[in-house]
């Protein structure tokens, strides 16, 4: 039996608790987990979307400044309860039961261009979710199988109302309840040491009730059900020790409609085993059906969405070079995809996000990773990982009218360049972690208008750092960690008019 507890305290009255109780013997294993996080999240920021003007006695403007404001209505409370229990008969059979419940209360922060007072307005979202599953696994000498089934529920309520003179007026009050029952079976069969065949069959029934109870609601209320099923088979063949081929075929059904058969081809070739220098390539036909949330979520769902479909290609090389005290690993991958009816969620003029189909999107680019781990001796070790991605995502669909300037432009909120670095330095029971992230500019309009004040989000980079000390005892261990988020105190936004927190701190035990 083991017990694991974490307590975290951070800026803006942020508290994190985690508790796990685990038990294991020859046949039984069980894990009980509880997580609770809450925060006022009311950080201060300089609001560059507003100005305060100073005037002389004659009313002439003699100066101005940007006000310092607080992040209003950004509070949150999250509760997670998880339980799983498994029985292993040591004869190749394993039976399990698992359940996960979550409850979330989250205030939606006011926009930086909002002049309302959070004392008069409330804008919050509540969510309850339950996921439960029963599973059975069997492993044999040349085959293994798995069967699982379960039930999932998600209830979400979004409320935006005014409260003046003790009188509540709903502007938006949406409720969404989704029930899902599912059954899935999978089997792996190895008729020969060079062949592996995998089959997968699954069925889901989703039922969603989505409605807006406010007197100002827009659009229909929904009470819809849909069956979704898919079947796939994959064959993996290894004719040579250094060469592997794989083929996948998939068929899906949603409602009464069948999707076109989709497939994929994969190939790996080891050029040099000592460095694990491997060439990889794949070709895939894609087909993605809009989810029930895409279609019927309120506010924002679009019941007229069409399925995405297209082709994707990628290829690259990876390696892992062993060194005397460590190794260097890396990979470079290029990809190219042409997708019709791309589904993209964007904010609308009414203040919420909704999905639309883009006729054709060309998504291509390159991704690179380089990492290393070294034992420096005398208790010291160093790990480092760096990633870079160049990801143009171009709208190549026809314009909806003569004024549509979106053709040939980057998709909204998708950066063309992104990168991150991570360093981990260890000495005996001490560790120091440093993380750095970078994103290039992102456009907020489909026409990529950089001259508009709100037409783009500026590029930014942020860094986090953490120092940890671990104490080892016979009965267990205890760790203390201090984290600094947004180490260089950068001012940035990831979504238009929603400033992010400045430098802040967390302490964990």
C-alpha positions in Angstrom: 0.0 0.0 0.0 1.3 3.4 -0.9 0.1 6.9 -0.1 1.0 10.0 -2.2 -0.1 13.5 -1.3 0.8 16.9 -3.0 -0.1 20.3 -1.6 0.5 23.4 -3.8 0.0 27.1 -2.9 0.4 29.8 -5.6 -0.2 33.4 -6.4 -3.7 34.8 -6.7 -5.0 32.5 -3.9 -4.3 29.4 -6.0 -4.4 26.0 -4.1 -3.8 22.5 -5.5 -4.3 19.3 -3.6 -3.7 15.7 -4.9 -4.2 12.5 -3.0 -3.6 8.9 -4.2 -4.0 5.7 -2.3 -2.7 2.6 -4.1 -2.9 -1.1 -3.2 -1.4 -4.1 -4.9 -0.9 -7.8 -4.2 -0.4 -10.9 -6.4 -3.9 -10.7 -8.0 -5.5 -7.4 -7.1 -4.6 -3.8 -7.7 -6.5 -0.6 -6.8 -5.9 3.1 -7.1 -8.0 5.9 -5.6 -7.2 9.5 -6.5 -8.7 12.9 -5.6 -7.6 16.2 -7.1 -8.9 19.7 -6.1 -7.7 23.0 -7.5 -9.1 26.5 -7.0 -8.0 30.1 -7.6 -9.2 33.6 -7.6 -7.0 34.1 -10.7 -7.4 37.9 -10.3 -4.0 39.0 -11.5 -3.2 42.7 -12.4 -2.3 43.6 -15.9 -1.7 46.8 -18.0 -4.7 47.1 -20.3 -3.3 48.3 -23.7 -6.8 48.2 -25.2 -7.9 51.2 -23.0 -6.6 54.7 -22.4 -7.1 57.3 -19.7 -6.7 60.9 -21.0 -5.6 63.9 -18.9 -6.9 67.3 -19.8 -6.1 70.9 -18.8 -8.5 73.4 -17.5 -9.6 74.2 -21.1 -10.4 70.6 -21.9 -7.4 70.0 -24.1 -5.7 66.6 -23.9 -2.3 67.0 -22.3 -1.4 63.3 -21.7 -2.6 59.7 -21.5 -1.8 56.4 -20.0 -3.0 52.8 -20.1 -4.8 51.7 -17.0 -3.8 48.9 -14.7 -6.7 46.5 -14.2 -7.5 43.2 -12.6 -8.6 40.0 -14.4 -12.2 40.0 -13.5 -14.3 36.9 -13.2 -11.3 34.5 -13.8 -11.9 32.3 -10.8 -12.1 28.5 -11.0 -12.7 25.4 -8.9 -12.0 21.9 -10.2 -12.7 18.6 -8.5 -11.6 15.2 -9.8 -12.4 11.8 -8.2 -10.9 8.6 -9.8 -11.2 5.0 -8.9 -9.9 1.9 -10.7 -9.7 -1.7 -9.6 -8.2 -4.7 -11.5 -8.0 -8.4 -11.0 -5.3 -10.5 -12.7 -5.7 -14.3 -12.5 -2.0 -14.8 -13.7 -3.3 -17.0 -16.5 -3.6 -14.3 -19.1 -6.9 -12.7 -18.0 -7.2 -9.3 -16.4 -10.6 -7.7 -15.5 -11.0 -4.1 -14.5 -13.5 -1.5 -13.4 -12.7 2.3 -13.6 -14.7 5.5 -13.0 -13.8 9.2 -13.2 -15.9 12.1 -12.0 -15.2 15.8 -12.5 -16.9 18.9 -11.3 -15.8 22.3 -12.6 -17.0 25.9 -11.8 -15.2 28.4 -13.9 -15.7 32.2 -14.3 -15.1 33.5 -17.8 -12.8 36.5 -17.6 -14.1 39.8 -18.9 -12.5 41.0 -22.2 -9.9 43.8 -21.9 -12.3 46.0 -24.0 -15.2 45.4 -21.5 -16.3 48.3 -19.4 -18.8 46.4 -17.3 -18.5 45.8 -13.6 -18.3 42.2 -12.4 -20.5 43.2 -9.5 -23.4 43.7 -11.9 -22.6 40.9 -14.4 -21.9 37.2 -14.0 -20.3 35.1 -16.7 -19.6 31.5 -15.7 -19.6 27.9 -16.8 -20.4 24.8 -14.7 -19.6 21.3 -15.8 -20.1 17.8 -14.4 -18.7 14.7 -16.1 -18.7 11.0 -15.4 -16.7 8.3 -17.3 -17.1 4.7 -16.3 -15.8 1.5 -17.9 -15.5 -2.3 -17.5 -12.8 -4.1 -19.3 -11.4 -7.6 -19.9 -8.0 -8.4 -21.4 -6.7 -11.8 -22.4 -3.1 -12.5 -23.4 -1.9 -15.7 -25.1 1.3 -16.8 -26.7 0.4 -15.6 -30.2 -2.7 -13.5 -29.7 -4.3 -11.1 -27.3 -7.7 -9.5 -27.1 -9.5 -6.8 -25.2 -13.2 -6.1 -24.6 -14.5 -3.0 -22.9 -17.8 -1.1 -22.5 -19.1 1.8 -20.5 -21.1 4.9 -20.0 -20.1 8.5 -20.2 -22.1 11.6 -19.2 -21.3 15.3 -19.6 -23.4 18.1 -18.3 -22.5 21.7 -19.0 -24.2 24.9 -18.0 -23.2 28.4 -19.2 -24.8 31.4 -17.7 -24.4 35.1 -18.4 -26.7 37.4 -16.5 -27.1 40.8 -14.9 -27.9 41.3 -11.2 -29.0 44.8 -10.3 -31.3 45.9 -7.4 -31.5 42.2 -6.4 -33.1 41.3 -9.7 -31.5 38.7 -11.9 -31.9 38.9 -15.7 -30.6 36.1 -17.9 -28.9 37.2 -21.2 -27.7 33.7 -22.0 -28.5 30.5 -20.0 -27.5 27.4 -22.0 -27.6 23.8 -20.8 -26.1 20.8 -22.5 -26.5 17.1 -21.4 -24.7 14.4 -23.3 -25.1 10.6 -22.7 -22.8 8.1 -24.4 -22.8 4.3 -24.2 -20.0 2.5 -25.9 -18.7 -1.0 -26.6 -15.2 -1.8 -28.1 -13.4 -4.9 -29.0 -9.8 -5.3 -30.2 -7.7 -8.3 -31.1 -4.0 -8.7 -32.0 -3.0 -11.8 -33.9 0.6 -12.9 -34.8 0.4 -15.8 -37.2 4.2 -15.5 -37.9 7.0 -13.7 -36.3 7.1 -11.3 -39.2 3.3 -10.6 -39.2 1.0 -8.7 -36.8 -2.7 -8.3 -37.6 -4.9 -6.0 -35.5 -8.6 -5.7 -35.7 -10.8 -3.1 -33.9 -14.6 -2.8 -33.8 -16.4 -0.2 -31.7 -19.9 1.3 -31.4 -21.1 4.5 -29.6 -24.5 5.9 -29.1 -24.5 9.6 -28.3 -27.6 11.5 -27.1 -27.4 15.3 -26.6 -30.0 17.7 -25.2 -28.9 21.3 -25.7 -31.0 24.3 -25.0 -30.9 28.0 -24.2 -33.4 29.0 -21.4 -32.9 32.7 -21.7 -35.6 34.9 -23.3 -33.0 36.2 -25.8 -31.8 32.9 -27.1 -30.8 32.6 -30.8 -31.3 29.4 -32.9 -32.9 26.1 -32.1 -32.9 23.9 -29.0 -31.8 20.4 -29.7 -32.7 16.9 -28.5 -30.7 14.6 -30.8 -29.3 11.0 -30.8 -26.7 9.4 -33.1 -25.1 6.0 -33.4 -21.4 6.0 -34.4 -19.5 2.9 -35.3 -16.2 2.0 -36.9 -14.2 -1.0 -37.9 -10.6 -1.1 -38.8 -7.9 -3.7 -39.6 -4.1 -3.2 -39.7 -1.5 -5.5 -41.0 2.1 -5.0 -40.0 4.8 -6.9 -42.0 8.5 -7.1 -41.2 10.2 -8.9 -44.2 13.6 -7.8 -43.0 15.0 -7.0 -39.5 15.5 -3.3 -40.5 12.4 -2.9 -42.7 8.7 -2.7 -41.7 5.5 -2.1 -43.7 2.0 -1.5 -42.3 -1.4 -1.0 -44.0 -4.6 0.2 -42.3 -8.2 0.2 -43.6 -11.1 1.9 -41.7 -14.8 2.1 -42.2 -17.1 4.3 -40.2 -20.9 4.8 -39.8 -22.6 7.8 -38.2 -26.4 7.9 -38.1 -27.5 6.2 -41.3 -24.5 7.3 -43.3 -21.4 5.4 -44.2 -18.1 7.3 -44.7 -15.9 6.4 -47.6 -13.3 3.7 -46.8 -10.2 5.4 -45.5 -6.7 3.9 -45.3 -3.1 4.5 -44.5 0.3 3.2 -45.4 3.4 3.3 -43.2 7.0 2.3 -43.9 10.1 2.3 -41.7 13.7 1.5 -42.7 16.6 1.4 -40.3 19.7 2.8 -42.2 22.2 2.2 -39.3 21.2 0.1 -36.3 24.0 1.5 -34.1 22.5 5.0 -34.2 18.9 3.7 -34.7 19.0 5.9 -37.8 15.5 5.3 -39.3 13.7 6.6 -42.3 9.9 6.9 -41.9 7.1 7.7 -44.3 3.3 7.5 -44.4 0.3 8.3 -46.6 -3.2 8.5 -45.2 -6.7 9.3 -46.4 -8.5 11.3 -43.8 -12.2 11.5 -43.0 -13.5 13.2 -39.8 -17.2 13.5 -39.0 -18.3 16.6 -37.0 -18.8 15.7 -33.3 -22.1 16.2 -31.5 -20.6 19.3 -29.9 -19.5 20.7 -33.2 -23.1 20.3 -34.4 -25.3 21.1 -31.4 -23.3 22.7 -28.6 -25.1 25.9 -27.3 -24.1 28.6 -27.8 -22.1 28.1 -31.0 -22.9 24.7 -32.5 -23.4 24.5 -36.3 -25.8 21.7 -37.5 -24.9 22.4 -41.1 -21.2 21.3 -40.9 -19.9 18.9 -43.5 -17.3 16.1 -42.7 -13.6 16.8 -43.2 -11.9 14.8 -45.8 -8.5 14.8 -47.6 -5.0 13.2 -47.9 -2.0 13.6 -45.7 1.6 12.7 -46.4 4.7 12.8 -44.2 8.2 11.6 -44.1 11.3 12.0 -42.0 14.3 10.6 -40.2 15.0 9.9 -36.5 18.1 8.8 -34.6 19.6 8.1 -31.2 23.4 8.3 -30.9 24.9 6.5 -27.9 27.7 8.4 -26.2 30.1 7.4 -23.4 28.0 9.1 -20.7 24.6 9.6 -22.4 23.0 9.9 -25.8 21.8 12.4 -28.3 18.4 11.8 -30.0 16.5 13.7 -32.7 14.1 13.6 -35.5 13.1 15.7 -38.5 9.6 15.3 -40.1 8.1 17.0 -43.1 4.3 16.8 -43.7 1.8 17.9 -46.3 -2.0 17.6 -46.1 -4.9 18.8 -48.3 -8.2 18.9 -46.4 -11.6 19.7 -47.7 -14.3 21.2 -45.4 -11.8 21.9 -42.6 -13.7 22.6 -39.4 -12.5 25.7 -37.5 -13.9 27.3 -34.4 -13.8 31.1 -34.4 -15.2 33.9 -32.2 -18.2 35.7 -33.7 -19.7 39.1 -33.3 -22.1 37.9 -30.5 -19.2 37.1 -28.2 -18.9 33.3 -28.4 -17.1 30.8 -30.6 -18.7 28.8 -33.4 -17.4 26.3 -36.0 -17.4 26.7 -39.8 -16.3 24.7 -42.8 -13.4 26.0 -44.9 -13.7 24.7 -48.4 -10.0 23.7 -48.7 -7.0 24.0 -46.5 -3.4 23.3 -47.4 -1.5 22.4 -44.2 2.2 21.7 -44.5 5.5 22.3 -42.8 8.4 20.7 -40.9 8.9 19.6 -37.3 12.3 19.1 -35.6 13.3 17.8 -32.3 16.8 17.5 -30.7 17.4 16.1 -27.2 20.2 14.8 -25.0 20.8 13.2 -21.7 24.2 13.2 -20.0 25.6 11.8 -16.8 28.2 14.4 -15.8 29.6 12.5 -12.9 29.7 13.1 -9.1 25.9 13.1 -8.9 25.4 15.6 -11.7 23.2 14.9 -14.8 21.8 17.1 -17.6 18.9 16.7 -19.9 17.8 19.0 -22.6 15.1 18.9 -25.4 14.3 21.4 -28.1 11.5 21.5 -30.6 10.7 23.7 -33.6 7.8 23.7 -36.0 7.1 25.6 -39.2 3.4 25.1 -39.9 1.8 27.2 -42.7 -2.0 26.4 -42.8 -3.4 28.2 -45.9 -7.0 28.7 -46.8 -7.3 27.8 -50.5 -11.1 27.6 -50.7 -13.3 29.9 -52.8 -14.5 33.1 -51.2 -18.1 33.4 -50.0 -18.4 36.7 -51.9 -16.4 39.3 -53.8 -15.2 40.9 -50.6 -13.8 37.7 -49.1 -10.0 38.3 -48.8 -9.2 35.0 -47.0 -7.9 33.1 -50.1 -4.2 32.3 -49.6 -4.1 33.5 -46.0 -3.0 31.7 -42.8 -5.7 30.2 -40.7 -6.8 32.3 -37.6 -4.9 31.6 -34.4 -2.4 29.2 -36.0 1.2 30.4 -35.7 3.6 29.8 -38.6 6.5 29.3 -36.2 6.7 27.8 -32.7 9.5 26.5 -30.6 10.3 25.3 -27.1 13.3 24.4 -25.0 13.5 22.4 -21.8 16.6 22.0 -19.5 16.8 19.7 -16.5 19.9 19.8 -14.3 20.1 17.3 -11.4 22.6 17.1 -8.5 21.9 14.2 -6.1 18.5 15.1 -4.6 18.3 18.6 -6.1 16.8 19.4 -9.6 16.5 22.6 -11.5 14.0 22.9 -14.5 13.8 25.6 -17.1 11.2 25.7 -19.9 10.9 28.3 -22.7 8.2 28.6 -25.3 7.9 30.8 -28.4 5.0 31.5 -30.8 5.1 33.8 -33.8 2.3 36.2 -34.7 -1.2 34.8 -35.1 -4.0 36.5 -37.1 -7.5 37.0 -35.7 -9.1 37.8 -39.1 -9.4 35.4 -42.0 -8.0 38.2 -44.3 -4.8 38.5 -42.1 -5.1 42.3 -41.7 -2.0 43.4 -39.8 -3.0 47.0 -39.9 -6.0 46.4 -37.7 -5.4 47.0 -34.0 -7.2 43.7 -33.3 -6.1 42.0 -36.5 -3.3 40.0 -35.0 -1.7 38.8 -31.8 2.0 39.8 -31.4 4.6 37.1 -31.1 5.7 36.2 -27.6 8.0 34.0 -25.6 7.7 33.0 -22.0 9.7 30.9 -19.6 9.0 28.9 -16.4 11.6 27.7 -13.9 11.4 25.3 -10.9 13.8 24.2 -8.1 13.1 21.0 -6.3 14.7 19.2 -3.3 13.8 15.6 -2.3 14.4 14.0 1.1 14.7 10.2 1.1 13.8 8.2 4.2 13.1 4.5 4.9 9.4 5.1 5.2 9.2 7.1 1.9 10.2 10.4 0.5 9.2 14.1 0.6 9.8 16.7 -2.0 9.6 20.5 -1.9 9.4 22.5 -5.1 9.3 26.2 -5.9 8.0 27.3 -9.3 8.2 30.6 -11.1 5.8 31.0 -14.0 6.3 33.6 -16.7 9.8 34.1 -15.2 10.7 37.2 -17.3 7.3 38.9 -16.6 6.2 39.1 -20.2 3.0 40.8 -21.2 1.1 38.6 -23.8 -2.2 37.3 -24.9 -3.1 33.9 -26.5 -6.7 34.9 -27.4 -7.7 38.4 -28.5 -8.5 40.7 -25.6 -7.7 38.2 -22.9 -4.5 39.1 -21.2 -2.4 36.4 -19.5 -1.0 36.4 -16.0 2.4 38.2 -15.3 5.1 36.6 -13.2 3.6 34.4 -10.5 4.8 31.8 -8.0 3.8 28.3 -6.7 5.2 26.2 -3.9 4.6 22.5 -3.8 5.1 19.9 -1.0 
